[in-house]
Each structure stands twice: as structure tokens, then as C-alpha cells.
Amino acid sequence: MKIFFSSQCLKYSSPGHPESPARVNSTHRFLAEKGYSFTEPSPCSDDDILAAHSRALLERVRSGDFFDLDTPSLPNIFEIAKLSVGGAIEAATHCLEGEKAFSLMRPPGHHATRENLGGFCYFNNIAIAAIKSKKKAGKIAVIDFDCHHGNGTEDILLGREGFLYLSLHQSPLYPGTGLRSRDNCINYPVPSETSPEEFLYIFEKGLDDVRRFAPDMIAVSAGFDSYRLDPITSLSLEKETYGTIGSMIAGLNKPAFSVLEGGYSKDLAECVYQYLKGLEE
């Protein structure tokens, strides 16, 4: 398993914000103790970003000329966001070379739409990496098991030939989208307090949709805020549930890479570890 990480992604924060450096820093330390090694990613190019986003959004993030309480304008955030996109792209590249890969970077990305940032996300890491991989990969399925709907990924991939987007998410919950399936975007909203057993049953239904699509490559928005102790959501998955999710994705028998999205509990590191172990089975 190739894991992409840079300490540069720890160098921004906002007081009291749940998407903090500590969540990724603790995960990095825990995985290192478990024997994982890490590769430093390179920043993406402007052209990479423009494959999924408007130039207007690119320039707003570059200049810092925007206001969003959840997604604040902070020093060097443009450079760090480009590095996070770069981690996703390099994970996809290694996936195409036959190696499983995970990008342990922040900021996350699946709420960033073509035109707008939001929900802690500046650029859409998974969508950019998937689009850049398209020529070599063929058909790509994006699987999103973050507790929040990836409205940005759906906005970017909706109707785009050769892509399938699958999201399993709590509803009602921010951002309030993903209530129904549209075209190549398949949504499974689930109520709060959904049990691990119920979640996995529905997830298997979603994977059946992926099998029918018959992708050549799997891109995963790996969010761990569906964990039962997450402070900002109310699903009830256990740490071990993520190992099962990883095993189910591995069972698709397709090249797969994963990108960190949400997950704000003190147990994030163990949830990620269980997921990676499942992928490696």
C-alpha cells in the first residue's frame, strides 16, 4: 500500500475547526507505528484543477478573495490545497501501475463544486484525480462513503461519459443534497442511527450498481465521519466496519485508490487503519 503524505498539509488551521491538523497528524503517527511508510506528493498544476473547476474558482482560492466560515481563507491555503490534489493524482497514478494507494492529505475535497468551494473543501481532489486518469483508465467509478453527500463530486461528474458516482450518506445532513439518483450519479441517503449491519447491506446494493457499470478503475472518497463517536454526525459505524468496507471494495477486483475526506473523532487513525487492512486482504 502506497500512502501519500506531506507534513505541509498540517500547516494551516482555524481555531475550533473540526477539520484540524491533529486529525491527520495522529493518523500519520499511528500508521507509522503500524509499519506503513509514506511518500511525499508533489503539487498539482493549474491545468489539473481546471479540468474540474472554473478559472474563477481557481483564482479566488489563489488570491484568497473569498469568505466562507467553514472553508476559511488562510495563509498558503492555495499551495496546500494544490498539494492535497497532487496526493490524490499520485495515488491514482500508482493505482494505474498496479499498486494500491491512499492519499492521507488535507484539505478534503468532495464538497468543492465546479464553481464553488465549501464544506472544508477548496478543490475536489477525487474528481480531479479521476478526470486526469480517464485517458489511461477507461471507465471510472467513484465510491463515496463519507457521512456527507459529495455534492461537489456529483456536480462535476454528473452526465460525464465514462464515470459513475456512488454515494452512501446520512440524510438529513449538510449539504442537503443527494436525496435521489440522477443520470450517472447514484445516491443512497440513510437516516441517522443507521446500524453498521444496515449500512453494509445498503453499501452492497451500491456495489452491485458499480458491478453493472463494469469500471476499469475505482476511486474512493474515504470519509470516516460515519463512525459512532464522530462529533458532527449521527451514524453508528464501528471501527471494524471500515475493515469490512475495505474488504468489499477489494472484492470488486479492480485497481483502486482512496483519498481521505472527513472523519473528526479521536479514533480516526484506527478507523483508517481498519480500512487499509480491509483493502489489503
Secondary structure, DSSP 8 states (H G I E B T S, - for coil): -EEE--GGGGS---TT-SS-HHHHHHHHHHHHHTT--EE------HHHHHTTS-HHHHHHHHHT----SSS---TTHHHHHHHHHHHHHHHHHHHHTT--EEE--SS--TT--SS--BTTBSS-HHHHHHHHHHHHH-SEEEEE-SSS--HHHHHHHTT-TTEEEEEEEESS-TT---SS-BTTEEEEEE-TT--HHHHHHHHHHHHHHHHHH--SEEEEEE--TTBTT-TT----B-HHHHHHHHHHHHTT-S-EEEEE----STTHHHHHHHHHHHHT-
